[in-house]
């Protein structure tokens, strides 16, 4: 099973360090509000991107899910559409949410 804390504190920062151009390609701010796991901001509007364990008022897209559902998404990114259509993964901006595949995959 996926480790949500590890995803935001290790995997994602490492991915952004390894591929700093990814932030510029997406150029948006995301807030992940995971019920039972915490809230993180992924700011891809700054050079190289930044991940913080907090919310953000300026988010272009807010992603909300329960811990178990977000773990399913991390384990199998292809399940995102199914989770979305079932109402288990909610996004405030579908257009920006489509870019999340670049981050998660």
Biopython code that builds the backbone (N, CA, C, O; Angstrom):
import numpy as np
from Bio.PDB.StructureBuilder import StructureBuilder

atoms = [
    (1, "UNK", "N", (0.843, -1.187, 0.000)),
    (1, "UNK", "CA", (0.000, 0.000, 0.000)),
    (1, "UNK", "C", (0.888, 1.251, 0.000)),
    (1, "UNK", "O", (1.944, 1.279, 0.633)),
    (2, "UNK", "N", (0.454, 2.245, -0.697)),
    (2, "UNK", "CA", (1.210, 3.496, -0.843)),
    (2, "UNK", "C", (1.357, 4.223, 0.486)),
    (2, "UNK", "O", (0.508, 4.124, 1.372)),
    (3, "UNK", "N", (2.450, 4.949, 0.595)),
    (3, "UNK", "CA", (2.726, 5.766, 1.769)),
    (3, "UNK", "C", (2.514, 7.226, 1.369)),
    (3, "UNK", "O", (3.352, 7.819, 0.690)),
    (4, "UNK", "N", (1.383, 7.802, 1.798)),
    (4, "UNK", "CA", (1.051, 9.167, 1.405)),
    (4, "UNK", "C", (2.086, 10.156, 1.924)),
    (4, "UNK", "O", (2.526, 11.039, 1.188)),
    (5, "UNK", "N", (2.474, 10.015, 3.173)),
    (5, "UNK", "CA", (3.476, 10.902, 3.758)),
    (5, "UNK", "C", (4.767, 10.841, 2.943)),
    (5, "UNK", "O", (5.355, 11.876, 2.628)),
    (6, "UNK", "N", (5.201, 9.646, 2.607)),
    (6, "UNK", "CA", (6.414, 9.461, 1.807)),
    (6, "UNK", "C", (6.287, 10.049, 0.411)),
    (6, "UNK", "O", (7.257, 10.560, -0.148)),
    (7, "UNK", "N", (5.074, 9.974, -0.151)),
    (7, "UNK", "CA", (4.851, 10.544, -1.475)),
    (7, "UNK", "C", (5.136, 12.038, -1.478)),
    (7, "UNK", "O", (5.813, 12.550, -2.369)),
    (8, "UNK", "N", (4.606, 12.742, -0.456)),
    (8, "UNK", "CA", (4.761, 14.198, -0.411)),
    (8, "UNK", "C", (6.105, 14.657, 0.164)),
    (8, "UNK", "O", (6.589, 15.731, -0.195)),
    (9, "UNK", "N", (6.709, 13.868, 1.042)),
    (9, "UNK", "CA", (7.965, 14.310, 1.658)),
    (9, "UNK", "C", (9.211, 13.791, 0.961)),
    (9, "UNK", "O", (10.283, 14.386, 1.079)),
    (10, "UNK", "N", (9.080, 12.680, 0.233)),
    (10, "UNK", "CA", (10.254, 12.096, -0.416)),
    (10, "UNK", "C", (10.104, 11.976, -1.938)),
    (10, "UNK", "O", (10.875, 12.561, -2.700)),
    (11, "UNK", "N", (9.096, 11.205, -2.363)),
    (11, "UNK", "CA", (8.962, 10.908, -3.793)),
    (11, "UNK", "C", (8.796, 12.167, -4.641)),
    (11, "UNK", "O", (9.550, 12.386, -5.589)),
    (12, "UNK", "N", (7.810, 12.988, -4.299)),
    (12, "UNK", "CA", (7.516, 14.166, -5.118)),
    (12, "UNK", "C", (8.656, 15.189, -5.104)),
    (12, "UNK", "O", (9.035, 15.668, -6.173)),
    (13, "UNK", "N", (9.221, 15.546, -3.942)),
    (13, "UNK", "CA", (10.371, 16.466, -3.971)),
    (13, "UNK", "C", (11.549, 15.911, -4.779)),
    (13, "UNK", "O", (12.233, 16.655, -5.481)),
    (14, "UNK", "N", (11.777, 14.597, -4.673)),
    (14, "UNK", "CA", (12.862, 13.978, -5.447)),
    (14, "UNK", "C", (12.569, 14.062, -6.946)),
    (14, "UNK", "O", (13.462, 14.357, -7.741)),
    (15, "UNK", "N", (11.335, 13.807, -7.323)),
    (15, "UNK", "CA", (10.950, 13.881, -8.736)),
    (15, "UNK", "C", (11.144, 15.291, -9.277)),
    (15, "UNK", "O", (11.625, 15.468, -10.396)),
    (16, "UNK", "N", (10.766, 16.307, -8.477)),
    (16, "UNK", "CA", (10.923, 17.695, -8.913)),
    (16, "UNK", "C", (12.394, 18.092, -8.994)),
    (16, "UNK", "O", (12.772, 18.886, -9.855)),
    (17, "UNK", "N", (13.222, 17.551, -8.113)),
    (17, "UNK", "CA", (14.666, 17.820, -8.161)),
    (17, "UNK", "C", (15.277, 17.172, -9.399)),
    (17, "UNK", "O", (16.123, 17.759, -10.073)),
    (18, "UNK", "N", (14.834, 15.960, -9.681)),
    (18, "UNK", "CA", (15.359, 15.201, -10.822)),
    (18, "UNK", "C", (14.908, 15.805, -12.155)),
    (18, "UNK", "O", (15.642, 15.766, -13.142)),
    (19, "UNK", "N", (13.698, 16.361, -12.172)),
    (19, "UNK", "CA", (13.156, 16.948, -13.396)),
    (19, "UNK", "C", (12.588, 18.337, -13.086)),
    (19, "UNK", "O", (11.371, 18.510, -13.026)),
    (20, "UNK", "N", (13.473, 19.333, -12.887)),
    (20, "UNK", "CA", (13.008, 20.668, -12.496)),
    (20, "UNK", "C", (12.121, 21.356, -13.538)),
    (20, "UNK", "O", (11.354, 22.255, -13.192)),
    (21, "UNK", "N", (12.212, 20.953, -14.789)),
    (21, "UNK", "CA", (11.389, 21.566, -15.832)),
    (21, "UNK", "C", (9.905, 21.213, -15.679)),
    (21, "UNK", "O", (9.044, 21.871, -16.263)),
    (22, "UNK", "N", (9.615, 20.188, -14.905)),
    (22, "UNK", "CA", (8.233, 19.754, -14.700)),
    (22, "UNK", "C", (7.383, 20.869, -14.088)),
    (22, "UNK", "O", (6.224, 21.045, -14.462)),
    (23, "UNK", "N", (7.953, 21.611, -13.160)),
    (23, "UNK", "CA", (7.213, 22.713, -12.533)),
    (23, "UNK", "C", (6.801, 23.743, -13.580)),
    (23, "UNK", "O", (5.653, 24.188, -13.591)),
    (24, "UNK", "N", (7.715, 24.121, -14.447)),
    (24, "UNK", "CA", (7.411, 25.096, -15.485)),
    (24, "UNK", "C", (6.401, 24.594, -16.499)),
    (24, "UNK", "O", (5.599, 25.368, -17.022)),
    (25, "UNK", "N", (6.437, 23.293, -16.777)),
    (25, "UNK", "CA", (5.486, 22.696, -17.723)),
    (25, "UNK", "C", (4.058, 22.784, -17.194)),
    (25, "UNK", "O", (3.127, 23.045, -17.957)),
    (26, "UNK", "N", (3.885, 22.569, -15.903)),
    (26, "UNK", "CA", (2.542, 22.554, -15.307)),
    (26, "UNK", "C", (2.141, 23.951, -14.835)),
    (26, "UNK", "O", (1.027, 24.397, -15.109)),
    (27, "UNK", "N", (3.031, 24.644, -14.133)),
    (27, "UNK", "CA", (2.852, 26.042, -13.707)),
    (27, "UNK", "C", (1.513, 26.300, -13.006)),
    (27, "UNK", "O", (0.730, 27.147, -13.436)),
    (28, "UNK", "N", (1.263, 25.560, -11.923)),
    (28, "UNK", "CA", (0.021, 25.720, -11.162)),
    (28, "UNK", "C", (0.290, 25.375, -9.699)),
    (28, "UNK", "O", (1.314, 24.781, -9.361)),
    (29, "UNK", "N", (-0.641, 25.756, -8.853)),
    (29, "UNK", "CA", (-0.565, 25.414, -7.433)),
    (29, "UNK", "C", (-1.704, 24.445, -7.121)),
    (29, "UNK", "O", (-2.866, 24.702, -7.435)),
    (30, "UNK", "N", (-1.340, 23.330, -6.497)),
    (30, "UNK", "CA", (-2.303, 22.303, -6.107)),
    (30, "UNK", "C", (-2.316, 22.170, -4.592)),
    (30, "UNK", "O", (-1.274, 22.257, -3.942)),
    (31, "UNK", "N", (-3.497, 21.959, -4.042)),
    (31, "UNK", "CA", (-3.617, 21.590, -2.636)),
    (31, "UNK", "C", (-4.244, 20.203, -2.603)),
    (31, "UNK", "O", (-5.281, 19.955, -3.218)),
    (32, "UNK", "N", (-3.600, 19.319, -1.879)),
    (32, "UNK", "CA", (-4.104, 17.964, -1.680)),
    (32, "UNK", "C", (-4.612, 17.882, -0.248)),
    (32, "UNK", "O", (-3.826, 17.961, 0.696)),
    (33, "UNK", "N", (-5.907, 17.726, -0.084)),
    (33, "UNK", "CA", (-6.530, 17.620, 1.226)),
    (33, "UNK", "C", (-6.987, 16.170, 1.385)),
    (33, "UNK", "O", (-8.056, 15.784, 0.914)),
    (34, "UNK", "N", (-6.163, 15.392, 2.049)),
    (34, "UNK", "CA", (-6.403, 13.959, 2.169)),
    (34, "UNK", "C", (-6.942, 13.657, 3.567)),
    (34, "UNK", "O", (-6.209, 13.719, 4.554)),
    (35, "UNK", "N", (-8.222, 13.333, 3.635)),
    (35, "UNK", "CA", (-8.890, 13.049, 4.905)),
    (35, "UNK", "C", (-8.237, 11.843, 5.572)),
    (35, "UNK", "O", (-8.231, 10.742, 5.021)),
    (36, "UNK", "N", (-7.690, 12.061, 6.758)),
    (36, "UNK", "CA", (-7.030, 10.988, 7.490)),
    (36, "UNK", "C", (-5.531, 10.940, 7.278)),
    (36, "UNK", "O", (-4.854, 10.094, 7.863)),
    (37, "UNK", "N", (-4.988, 11.846, 6.441)),
    (37, "UNK", "CA", (-3.545, 11.830, 6.177)),
    (37, "UNK", "C", (-2.906, 13.210, 6.253)),
    (37, "UNK", "O", (-1.730, 13.314, 6.602)),
    (38, "UNK", "N", (-3.643, 14.273, 5.937)),
    (38, "UNK", "CA", (-3.072, 15.616, 6.007)),
    (38, "UNK", "C", (-3.350, 16.454, 4.770)),
    (38, "UNK", "O", (-4.056, 16.036, 3.853)),
    (39, "UNK", "N", (-2.776, 17.643, 4.774)),
    (39, "UNK", "CA", (-2.943, 18.596, 3.679)),
    (39, "UNK", "C", (-1.572, 19.043, 3.207)),
    (39, "UNK", "O", (-0.703, 19.368, 4.016)),
    (40, "UNK", "N", (-1.380, 19.060, 1.885)),
    (40, "UNK", "CA", (-0.114, 19.483, 1.285)),
    (40, "UNK", "C", (-0.379, 20.439, 0.141)),
    (40, "UNK", "O", (-1.385, 20.338, -0.561)),
    (41, "UNK", "N", (0.547, 21.370, -0.030)),
    (41, "UNK", "CA", (0.528, 22.265, -1.178)),
    (41, "UNK", "C", (1.689, 21.888, -2.076)),
    (41, "UNK", "O", (2.820, 21.732, -1.617)),
    (42, "UNK", "N", (1.403, 21.745, -3.345)),
    (42, "UNK", "CA", (2.431, 21.510, -4.359)),
    (42, "UNK", "C", (2.416, 22.743, -5.247)),
    (42, "UNK", "O", (1.519, 22.921, -6.071)),
    (43, "UNK", "N", (3.430, 23.596, -5.067)),
    (43, "UNK", "CA", (3.515, 24.863, -5.788)),
    (43, "UNK", "C", (4.464, 24.714, -6.967)),
    (43, "UNK", "O", (5.682, 24.652, -6.801)),
    (44, "UNK", "N", (3.891, 24.657, -8.148)),
    (44, "UNK", "CA", (4.685, 24.486, -9.368)),
    (44, "UNK", "C", (4.814, 25.808, -10.118)),
    (44, "UNK", "O", (5.115, 25.825, -11.312)),
    (45, "UNK", "N", (4.584, 26.921, -9.408)),
    (45, "UNK", "CA", (4.768, 28.239, -10.017)),
    (45, "UNK", "C", (6.133, 28.822, -9.665)),
    (45, "UNK", "O", (6.525, 29.858, -10.201)),
    (46, "UNK", "N", (6.857, 28.159, -8.766)),
    (46, "UNK", "CA", (8.204, 28.602, -8.388)),
    (46, "UNK", "C", (9.233, 27.705, -9.067)),
    (46, "UNK", "O", (8.947, 26.548, -9.375)),
    (47, "UNK", "N", (10.418, 28.233, -9.297)),
    (47, "UNK", "CA", (11.483, 27.457, -9.951)),
    (47, "UNK", "C", (11.694, 26.114, -9.264)),
    (47, "UNK", "O", (11.945, 26.058, -8.060)),
    (48, "UNK", "N", (11.594, 25.048, -10.022)),
    (48, "UNK", "CA", (11.832, 23.717, -9.498)),
    (48, "UNK", "C", (10.696, 23.122, -8.698)),
    (48, "UNK", "O", (10.722, 21.930, -8.388)),
    (49, "UNK", "N", (9.698, 23.920, -8.354)),
    (49, "UNK", "CA", (8.556, 23.431, -7.587)),
    (49, "UNK", "C", (8.861, 23.330, -6.105)),
    (49, "UNK", "O", (10.020, 23.318, -5.689)),
    (50, "UNK", "N", (7.805, 23.257, -5.322)),
    (50, "UNK", "CA", (7.944, 23.205, -3.866)),
    (50, "UNK", "C", (6.772, 22.423, -3.285)),
    (50, "UNK", "O", (5.634, 22.574, -3.729)),
    (51, "UNK", "N", (7.055, 21.592, -2.292)),
    (51, "UNK", "CA", (6.021, 20.823, -1.601)),
    (51, "UNK", "C", (6.038, 21.233, -0.131)),
    (51, "UNK", "O", (7.079, 21.188, 0.525)),
    (52, "UNK", "N", (4.859, 21.640, 0.383)),
    (52, "UNK", "CA", (4.750, 22.076, 1.781)),
    (52, "UNK", "C", (3.601, 21.336, 2.462)),
    (52, "UNK", "O", (2.570, 21.064, 1.846)),
    (53, "UNK", "N", (3.791, 21.021, 3.725)),
    (53, "UNK", "CA", (2.746, 20.349, 4.512)),
    (53, "UNK", "C", (1.813, 21.391, 5.113)),
    (53, "UNK", "O", (1.837, 21.646, 6.317)),
    (54, "UNK", "N", (0.997, 21.985, 4.260)),
    (54, "UNK", "CA", (0.024, 23.001, 4.676)),
    (54, "UNK", "C", (-0.893, 23.298, 3.501)),
    (54, "UNK", "O", (-0.631, 22.883, 2.373)),
    (55, "UNK", "N", (-1.954, 24.009, 3.772)),
    (55, "UNK", "CA", (-2.869, 24.433, 2.716)),
    (55, "UNK", "C", (-2.385, 25.724, 2.082)),
    (55, "UNK", "O", (-1.355, 26.272, 2.475)),
    (56, "UNK", "N", (-3.136, 26.208, 1.093)),
    (56, "UNK", "CA", (-2.771, 27.429, 0.380)),
    (56, "UNK", "C", (-4.039, 28.050, -0.201)),
    (56, "UNK", "O", (-4.831, 27.369, -0.852)),
    (57, "UNK", "N", (-4.221, 29.333, 0.037)),
    (57, "UNK", "CA", (-5.405, 30.042, -0.452)),
    (57, "UNK", "C", (-5.385, 30.239, -1.972)),
    (57, "UNK", "O", (-6.441, 30.345, -2.596)),
    (58, "UNK", "N", (-4.192, 30.287, -2.568)),
    (58, "UNK", "CA", (-4.058, 30.597, -3.995)),
    (58, "UNK", "C", (-4.079, 29.373, -4.905)),
    (58, "UNK", "O", (-3.701, 29.475, -6.072)),
    (59, "UNK", "N", (-4.504, 28.237, -4.407)),
    (59, "UNK", "CA", (-4.481, 27.011, -5.203)),
    (59, "UNK", "C", (-5.362, 27.126, -6.443)),
    (59, "UNK", "O", (-6.492, 27.608, -6.372)),
    (60, "UNK", "N", (-4.837, 26.682, -7.568)),
    (60, "UNK", "CA", (-5.613, 26.630, -8.801)),
    (60, "UNK", "C", (-6.468, 25.381, -8.859)),
    (60, "UNK", "O", (-7.471, 25.331, -9.570)),
    (61, "UNK", "N", (-6.053, 24.356, -8.090)),
    (61, "UNK", "CA", (-6.784, 23.091, -8.067)),
    (61, "UNK", "C", (-6.658, 22.477, -6.684)),
    (61, "UNK", "O", (-5.554, 22.310, -6.165)),
    (62, "UNK", "N", (-7.783, 22.148, -6.097)),
    (62, "UNK", "CA", (-7.805, 21.461, -4.805)),
    (62, "UNK", "C", (-8.264, 20.026, -5.059)),
    (62, "UNK", "O", (-9.310, 19.791, -5.664)),
    (63, "UNK", "N", (-7.469, 19.086, -4.590)),
    (63, "UNK", "CA", (-7.770, 17.664, -4.734)),
    (63, "UNK", "C", (-8.145, 17.139, -3.354)),
    (63, "UNK", "O", (-7.378, 17.286, -2.402)),
    (64, "UNK", "N", (-9.315, 16.532, -3.244)),
    (64, "UNK", "CA", (-9.736, 15.976, -1.961)),
    (64, "UNK", "C", (-10.089, 14.508, -2.135)),
    (64, "UNK", "O", (-10.672, 14.100, -3.140)),
    (65, "UNK", "N", (-9.719, 13.725, -1.126)),
    (65, "UNK", "CA", (-10.003, 12.292, -1.131)),
    (65, "UNK", "C", (-9.801, 11.759, 0.279)),
    (65, "UNK", "O", (-9.150, 12.394, 1.109)),
    (66, "UNK", "N", (-10.357, 10.606, 0.535)),
    (66, "UNK", "CA", (-10.081, 9.908, 1.786)),
    (66, "UNK", "C", (-8.736, 9.203, 1.630)),
    (66, "UNK", "O", (-8.303, 8.902, 0.517)),
    (67, "UNK", "N", (-8.099, 8.950, 2.737)),
    (67, "UNK", "CA", (-6.766, 8.343, 2.747)),
    (67, "UNK", "C", (-6.724, 7.056, 1.921)),
    (67, "UNK", "O", (-5.842, 6.898, 1.076)),
    (68, "UNK", "N", (-7.647, 6.150, 2.148)),
    (68, "UNK", "CA", (-7.648, 4.868, 1.443)),
    (68, "UNK", "C", (-7.789, 5.044, -0.069)),
    (68, "UNK", "O", (-7.160, 4.322, -0.843)),
    (69, "UNK", "N", (-8.611, 5.997, -0.483)),
    (69, "UNK", "CA", (-8.807, 6.225, -1.916)),
    (69, "UNK", "C", (-7.561, 6.849, -2.554)),
    (69, "UNK", "O", (-7.195, 6.497, -3.675)),
    (70, "UNK", "N", (-6.911, 7.773, -1.842)),
    (70, "UNK", "CA", (-5.696, 8.377, -2.393)),
    (70, "UNK", "C", (-4.572, 7.349, -2.453)),
    (70, "UNK", "O", (-3.746, 7.388, -3.365)),
    (71, "UNK", "N", (-4.534, 6.432, -1.493)),
    (71, "UNK", "CA", (-3.549, 5.348, -1.536)),
    (71, "UNK", "C", (-3.769, 4.483, -2.775)),
    (71, "UNK", "O", (-2.809, 4.061, -3.420)),
    (72, "UNK", "N", (-5.036, 4.221, -3.107)),
    (72, "UNK", "CA", (-5.340, 3.457, -4.328)),
    (72, "UNK", "C", (-4.819, 4.192, -5.552)),
    (72, "UNK", "O", (-4.271, 3.578, -6.468)),
    (73, "UNK", "N", (-4.991, 5.502, -5.564)),
    (73, "UNK", "CA", (-4.521, 6.313, -6.686)),
    (73, "UNK", "C", (-3.003, 6.233, -6.813)),
    (73, "UNK", "O", (-2.477, 6.089, -7.917)),
    (74, "UNK", "N", (-2.300, 6.324, -5.691)),
    (74, "UNK", "CA", (-0.841, 6.258, -5.735)),
    (74, "UNK", "C", (-0.357, 4.870, -6.152)),
    (74, "UNK", "O", (0.631, 4.744, -6.875)),
    (75, "UNK", "N", (-1.056, 3.830, -5.696)),
    (75, "UNK", "CA", (-0.682, 2.463, -6.073)),
    (75, "UNK", "C", (-0.946, 2.188, -7.547)),
    (75, "UNK", "O", (-0.196, 1.463, -8.201)),
    (76, "UNK", "N", (-2.024, 2.779, -8.061)),
    (76, "UNK", "CA", (-2.421, 2.527, -9.454)),
    (76, "UNK", "C", (-2.948, 3.835, -10.042)),
    (76, "UNK", "O", (-4.155, 4.073, -10.031)),
    (77, "UNK", "N", (-2.040, 4.699, -10.565)),
    (77, "UNK", "CA", (-2.464, 5.997, -11.104)),
    (77, "UNK", "C", (-3.556, 5.905, -12.167)),
    (77, "UNK", "O", (-4.325, 6.850, -12.343)),
    (78, "UNK", "N", (-3.633, 4.795, -12.868)),
    (78, "UNK", "CA", (-4.653, 4.638, -13.902)),
    (78, "UNK", "C", (-6.065, 4.587, -13.313)),
    (78, "UNK", "O", (-7.046, 4.707, -14.047)),
    (79, "UNK", "N", (-6.171, 4.412, -12.004)),
    (79, "UNK", "CA", (-7.485, 4.341, -11.366)),
    (79, "UNK", "C", (-8.082, 5.730, -11.110)),
    (79, "UNK", "O", (-9.202, 5.828, -10.607)),
    (80, "UNK", "N", (-7.371, 6.783, -11.439)),
    (80, "UNK", "CA", (-7.825, 8.147, -11.149)),
    (80, "UNK", "C", (-9.204, 8.440, -11.737)),
    (80, "UNK", "O", (-10.062, 8.986, -11.043)),
    (81, "UNK", "N", (-9.428, 8.093, -12.979)),
    (81, "UNK", "CA", (-10.710, 8.388, -13.617)),
    (81, "UNK", "C", (-11.843, 7.628, -12.942)),
    (81, "UNK", "O", (-12.929, 8.173, -12.749)),
    (82, "UNK", "N", (-11.596, 6.375, -12.583)),
    (82, "UNK", "CA", (-12.618, 5.588, -11.908)),
    (82, "UNK", "C", (-12.953, 6.213, -10.550)),
    (82, "UNK", "O", (-14.126, 6.352, -10.203)),
    (83, "UNK", "N", (-11.917, 6.592, -9.778)),
    (83, "UNK", "CA", (-12.139, 7.222, -8.476)),
    (83, "UNK", "C", (-12.887, 8.548, -8.633)),
    (83, "UNK", "O", (-13.752, 8.879, -7.823)),
    (84, "UNK", "N", (-12.549, 9.295, -9.671)),
    (84, "UNK", "CA", (-13.210, 10.574, -9.938)),
    (84, "UNK", "C", (-14.689, 10.374, -10.262)),
    (84, "UNK", "O", (-15.544, 11.060, -9.702)),
    (85, "UNK", "N", (-14.995, 9.440, -11.160)),
    (85, "UNK", "CA", (-16.390, 9.223, -11.559)),
    (85, "UNK", "C", (-17.231, 8.648, -10.425)),
    (85, "UNK", "O", (-18.447, 8.842, -10.393)),
    (86, "UNK", "N", (-16.593, 7.943, -9.495)),
    (86, "UNK", "CA", (-17.303, 7.390, -8.338)),
    (86, "UNK", "C", (-17.455, 8.425, -7.213)),
    (86, "UNK", "O", (-18.088, 8.151, -6.194)),
    (87, "UNK", "N", (-16.868, 9.616, -7.409)),
    (87, "UNK", "CA", (-16.960, 10.660, -6.403)),
    (87, "UNK", "C", (-15.996, 10.482, -5.238)),
    (87, "UNK", "O", (-16.117, 11.166, -4.222)),
    (88, "UNK", "N", (-15.051, 9.579, -5.379)),
    (88, "UNK", "CA", (-14.079, 9.325, -4.311)),
    (88, "UNK", "C", (-12.840, 10.200, -4.430)),
    (88, "UNK", "O", (-12.058, 10.305, -3.485)),
    (89, "UNK", "N", (-12.663, 10.815, -5.565)),
    (89, "UNK", "CA", (-11.573, 11.753, -5.811)),
    (89, "UNK", "C", (-12.222, 13.008, -6.380)),
    (89, "UNK", "O", (-12.814, 12.978, -7.458)),
    (90, "UNK", "N", (-12.106, 14.101, -5.651)),
    (90, "UNK", "CA", (-12.740, 15.340, -6.100)),
    (90, "UNK", "C", (-11.666, 16.366, -6.436)),
    (90, "UNK", "O", (-10.652, 16.478, -5.748)),
    (91, "UNK", "N", (-11.910, 17.110, -7.504)),
    (91, "UNK", "CA", (-10.975, 18.157, -7.929)),
    (91, "UNK", "C", (-11.769, 19.428, -8.217)),
    (91, "UNK", "O", (-12.891, 19.376, -8.720)),
    (92, "UNK", "N", (-11.170, 20.560, -7.891)),
    (92, "UNK", "CA", (-11.870, 21.823, -8.105)),
    (92, "UNK", "C", (-11.671, 22.367, -9.511)),
    (92, "UNK", "O", (-12.395, 23.268, -9.935)),
    (93, "UNK", "N", (-10.691, 21.824, -10.243)),
    (93, "UNK", "CA", (-10.402, 22.294, -11.599)),
    (93, "UNK", "C", (-9.975, 21.082, -12.430)),
    (93, "UNK", "O", (-8.834, 20.631, -12.339)),
    (94, "UNK", "N", (-10.887, 20.567, -13.229)),
    (94, "UNK", "CA", (-10.628, 19.348, -13.998)),
    (94, "UNK", "C", (-9.472, 19.543, -14.976)),
    (94, "UNK", "O", (-8.658, 18.639, -15.162)),
    (95, "UNK", "N", (-9.398, 20.702, -15.593)),
    (95, "UNK", "CA", (-8.330, 20.978, -16.550)),
    (95, "UNK", "C", (-6.950, 20.855, -15.889)),
    (95, "UNK", "O", (-6.060, 20.198, -16.430)),
    (96, "UNK", "N", (-6.774, 21.478, -14.734)),
    (96, "UNK", "CA", (-5.493, 21.378, -14.031)),
    (96, "UNK", "C", (-5.263, 19.976, -13.480)),
    (96, "UNK", "O", (-4.125, 19.512, -13.408)),
    (97, "UNK", "N", (-6.327, 19.314, -13.098)),
    (97, "UNK", "CA", (-6.195, 17.958, -12.569)),
    (97, "UNK", "C", (-5.623, 17.001, -13.615)),
    (97, "UNK", "O", (-4.951, 16.032, -13.262)),
    (98, "UNK", "N", (-5.879, 17.259, -14.876)),
    (98, "UNK", "CA", (-5.345, 16.397, -15.935)),
    (98, "UNK", "C", (-3.816, 16.396, -15.944)),
    (98, "UNK", "O", (-3.205, 15.412, -16.362)),
    (99, "UNK", "N", (-3.199, 17.471, -15.496)),
    (99, "UNK", "CA", (-1.748, 17.562, -15.459)),
    (99, "UNK", "C", (-1.149, 16.767, -14.313)),
    (99, "UNK", "O", (0.063, 16.557, -14.278)),
    (100, "UNK", "N", (-1.962, 16.327, -13.389)),
    (100, "UNK", "CA", (-1.457, 15.583, -12.240)),
    (100, "UNK", "C", (-0.833, 14.252, -12.630)),
    (100, "UNK", "O", (-0.006, 13.715, -11.892)),
    (101, "UNK", "N", (-1.215, 13.721, -13.767)),
    (101, "UNK", "CA", (-0.641, 12.458, -14.223)),
    (101, "UNK", "C", (0.879, 12.586, -14.361)),
    (101, "UNK", "O", (1.613, 11.631, -14.107)),
    (102, "UNK", "N", (1.340, 13.759, -14.759)),
    (102, "UNK", "CA", (2.781, 13.989, -14.885)),
    (102, "UNK", "C", (3.483, 13.912, -13.531)),
    (102, "UNK", "O", (4.643, 13.506, -13.452)),
    (103, "UNK", "N", (2.777, 14.304, -12.461)),
    (103, "UNK", "CA", (3.353, 14.275, -11.125)),
    (103, "UNK", "C", (3.284, 12.894, -10.491)),
    (103, "UNK", "O", (4.258, 12.405, -9.919)),
    (104, "UNK", "N", (2.123, 12.282, -10.603)),
    (104, "UNK", "CA", (1.881, 11.019, -9.905)),
    (104, "UNK", "C", (2.463, 9.821, -10.644)),
    (104, "UNK", "O", (3.003, 8.900, -10.030)),
    (105, "UNK", "N", (2.347, 9.844, -11.965)),
    (105, "UNK", "CA", (2.813, 8.720, -12.776)),
    (105, "UNK", "C", (4.297, 8.582, -12.888)),
    (105, "UNK", "O", (4.783, 7.665, -13.550)),
]
sb = StructureBuilder()
sb.init_structure("model")
sb.init_model(0)
sb.init_chain("A")
sb.init_seg("    ")
for serial, (resi, resn, name, xyz) in enumerate(atoms, 1):
    if name == "N":
        sb.init_residue(resn, " ", resi, " ")
    sb.init_atom(name, np.array(xyz, "f"), 0.0, 1.0, " ", f" {name:<3s}", serial, name[0])
structure = sb.get_structure()
